[in-house]
Amino acid sequence: MNKVLPLVALLIALGLIIFLYLRLTRTEEALKQANQRFTDCEQVNFQLQNQLTQATRGAAVPDSLKVR
């Protein structure tokens, strides 16, 4: 019984280490995906702002002043 207790404690510690490692790995993957989505959203936002700016400038300039 004297040797069983440290062995059980080591097994619990090993299980906890494995659990935390797997959780950290999943969290890092989720962070990578979130960063990628954020980057994609920034790019789309930038493109939409450019389109809006072009549309606004196009609507504000009278036809007689537009360069063709």
C-alpha positions in Angstrom: 0.0 0.0 0.0 3.0 2.3 0.7 4.1 2.1 -3.0 0.6 2.3 -4.5 -0.1 5.8 -3.3 2.8 7.5 -5.1 2.1 5.5 -8.2 -1.6 6.7 -8.2 -0.4 10.2 -7.7 2.0 10.0 -10.6 -0.7 8.5 -12.8 -3.1 11.3 -11.9 -0.4 13.9 -12.6 0.4 12.3 -16.0 -3.3 12.3 -16.9 -3.6 15.9 -15.9 -0.5 16.8 -18.0 -2.0 15.0 -21.0 -5.4 16.6 -20.5 -3.9 20.1 -20.2 -1.6 19.5 -23.3 -4.6 18.5 -25.4 -6.6 21.5 -24.2 -3.7 23.9 -25.0 -3.3 22.4 -28.4 -7.0 22.9 -29.2 -6.9 26.4 -27.8 -3.9 27.3 -30.0 -5.7 25.9 -33.0 -8.8 28.0 -32.2 -6.6 31.1 -31.8 -5.0 30.5 -35.2 -8.5 30.2 -36.8 -9.7 33.3 -35.0 -6.7 35.3 -36.2 -7.2 34.1 -39.7 -10.9 35.1 -39.6 -9.9 38.5 -38.2 -7.4 39.0 -41.0 -10.0 38.0 -43.6 -12.5 40.4 -42.1 -10.0 43.2 -42.1 -9.3 42.5 -45.8 -12.9 42.4 -46.7 -13.5 45.6 -44.6 -10.8 47.4 -46.5 -12.2 46.3 -49.9 -15.7 47.4 -48.9 -14.3 50.8 -47.7 -12.6 51.2 -51.0 -15.7 50.4 -52.9 -17.7 52.8 -50.8 -15.2 55.5 -51.3 -15.2 55.0 -55.0 -19.0 54.9 -55.1 -19.3 58.1 -53.0 -16.8 59.9 -55.1 -18.6 58.8 -58.2 -21.9 60.0 -56.9 -20.5 63.3 -55.8 -18.9 64.2 -59.1 -21.3 65.6 -61.7 -21.2 63.8 -65.1 -19.9 66.9 -66.8 -16.7 66.8 -64.6 -16.0 63.1 -64.9 -12.9 62.1 -66.8 -13.6 59.5 -69.5 
